[in-house]
Each structure stands twice: as structure tokens, then as C-alpha cells.
Amino acid sequence: MKKISGLGIAAIIAGLLVIYGIYWYNSTIGTNEGVTSSWANVETTYQRRNDLIPNIVATAKKYAEFEQETLIGVIEARSNATSIKVDASKLTAENIAAYSKAQSAVSTGLGRLLATYENYPDLKANENFKELINELSRSENRISVARTRYNDAVKVYNVKIKRFPGNLMAGVFGFDEAAFYKADEGAEKAPDVDNLLGNN
């Protein structure tokens, strides 16, 4: 039986390292795509909520005595939130914090609107408005699920690029850490639509 020379052993080890490197790279691309896809879902669920706002405001506006300042606040917050986009290749803590802050302002404005509309029995009885508010509640639930799934995907990806020897290869291949979605303090609780509608 032939002995394998030192050069042969080195070639085998090098070959195994190349195979492992290819496997690691491809699987990391997959986990990175999981983060990108999850982020797209976060943006989609927020956009779905933001798309409801014009109809909610238009319905409330029909009641002339409804607080205009509240409506204007919601419209302005929505406008600001829809203007902020985060490139999925730049999911940094700063970019996500700016996005989160804008979306939290929308949540705050909607919370004020929902608290105020309690004072208007005719608006509260409006079937179209009720359905819009129910849809808003469903959107808030979807947002919560999407953010959780995004953070789960980020955890899997970040562990992969931080754990040895992945941490060495991440630098070589340009894989950067993705930031978790951290809601502004107090923003983790969606407006309590169910209580306002008496669905509890």
C-alpha cells in the first residue's frame, strides 16, 4: 500500500477546506436570503397598515366635529413613515432604528385617533369604520408576527457568521452582521383596537 506523501496530505486538506468553504458560503447565502425575505415581509405588513390610514381618516373626516389635529397628526406620521425605506443589504441598527421610529409615530397617532373616536357614537356605529378598525387590528397582529420572524432569521444568520470558523470566512466573503428589529419603548404594544370595539 502506497504511503501518501506530505504534499498529498496537504492537497487533501486543502481540497476539504475548499469543499467546506463552498458549502459554508452557499448555506450562508441561504440564511442571508432568509433575513432579506423576512425584512421584506416586515415592510409589507407595515405598508398594509399604512394603506388603511387614508380610508380611516376619510371616514372620520365626514364627522365635522372630529378633532382635525388628530387626523393631521396621523396623516403626517404616515407620510413620514412611507418615505423611509431600508435597503435589505444595509440592515444596520441605525437604519432599522430610523424605520422603527417612523412606524412608532404612526402607531402613536393611530392610538390617539382610536382613543378620540370613542367620543363620537355615530362614527363608532359606522359599519365601514368598524371594518377598517378590525382590519387595522389584523394588520397590527401581522406586524408583530413579521417582526418576530425577521428577528428569528437575523439570529440564525448572525450566529452563522459569528461562530468559528464562519467568523473568519464572513470577513473574506463580505458577510456583515444584520441588526435586530427593536421597537421604540412602549411601541411593542399595538393600539388596543379590540377593547375599543368591545371584542374582548
ChimeraX attribute file (.defattr): number of C-alpha atoms within 10 A of each C-alpha:
attribute: neighborCount
match mode: 1-to-1
recipient: residues
	/A:1	3
	/A:2	4
	/A:3	6
	/A:4	9
	/A:5	9
	/A:6	9
	/A:7	9
	/A:8	11
	/A:9	11
	/A:10	12
	/A:11	12
	/A:12	12
	/A:13	12
	/A:14	12
	/A:15	12
	/A:16	12
	/A:17	12
	/A:18	12
	/A:19	12
	/A:20	12
	/A:21	15
	/A:22	12
	/A:23	12
	/A:24	18
	/A:25	16
	/A:26	12
	/A:27	14
	/A:28	20
	/A:29	14
	/A:30	13
	/A:31	19
	/A:32	25
	/A:33	15
	/A:34	19
	/A:35	27
	/A:36	21
	/A:37	14
	/A:38	22
	/A:39	24
	/A:40	16
	/A:41	19
	/A:42	22
	/A:43	18
	/A:44	15
	/A:45	21
	/A:46	20
	/A:47	17
	/A:48	17
	/A:49	22
	/A:50	23
	/A:51	14
	/A:52	15
	/A:53	20
	/A:54	14
	/A:55	14
	/A:56	21
	/A:57	19
	/A:58	12
	/A:59	15
	/A:60	22
	/A:61	15
	/A:62	10
	/A:63	12
	/A:64	8
	/A:65	9
	/A:66	17
	/A:67	14
	/A:68	13
	/A:69	10
	/A:70	17
	/A:71	22
	/A:72	13
	/A:73	18
	/A:74	26
	/A:75	19
	/A:76	13
	/A:77	21
	/A:78	24
	/A:79	14
	/A:80	15
	/A:81	22
	/A:82	16
	/A:83	9
	/A:84	15
	/A:85	12
	/A:86	15
	/A:87	13
	/A:88	16
	/A:89	11
	/A:90	15
	/A:91	21
	/A:92	17
	/A:93	15
	/A:94	11
	/A:95	15
	/A:96	22
	/A:97	18
	/A:98	16
	/A:99	21
	/A:100	19
	/A:101	17
	/A:102	20
	/A:103	25
	/A:104	21
	/A:105	20
	/A:106	25
	/A:107	23
	/A:108	18
	/A:109	22
	/A:110	26
	/A:111	17
	/A:112	16
	/A:113	22
	/A:114	19
	/A:115	14
	/A:116	13
	/A:117	16
	/A:118	13
	/A:119	11
	/A:120	13
	/A:121	9
	/A:122	11
	/A:123	19
	/A:124	18
	/A:125	11
	/A:126	12
	/A:127	11
	/A:128	14
	/A:129	18
	/A:130	15
	/A:131	12
	/A:132	16
	/A:133	21
	/A:134	16
	/A:135	16
	/A:136	23
	/A:137	18
	/A:138	13
	/A:139	20
	/A:140	22
	/A:141	13
	/A:142	19
	/A:143	22
	/A:144	17
	/A:145	14
	/A:146	21
	/A:147	21
	/A:148	16
	/A:149	18
	/A:150	23
	/A:151	19
	/A:152	15
	/A:153	22
	/A:154	25
	/A:155	17
	/A:156	15
	/A:157	24
	/A:158	21
	/A:159	13
	/A:160	20
	/A:161	22
	/A:162	15
	/A:163	11
	/A:164	11
	/A:165	12
	/A:166	18
	/A:167	16
	/A:168	12
	/A:169	16
	/A:170	20
	/A:171	11
	/A:172	9
	/A:173	9
	/A:174	8
	/A:175	18
	/A:176	18
	/A:177	20
	/A:178	22
	/A:179	20
	/A:180	20
	/A:181	20
	/A:182	15
	/A:183	17
	/A:184	15
	/A:185	9
	/A:186	9
	/A:187	16
	/A:188	12
	/A:189	11
	/A:190	19
	/A:191	21
	/A:192	13
	/A:193	21
	/A:194	12
	/A:195	9
	/A:196	15
	/A:197	15
	/A:198	7
	/A:199	8
	/A:200	7
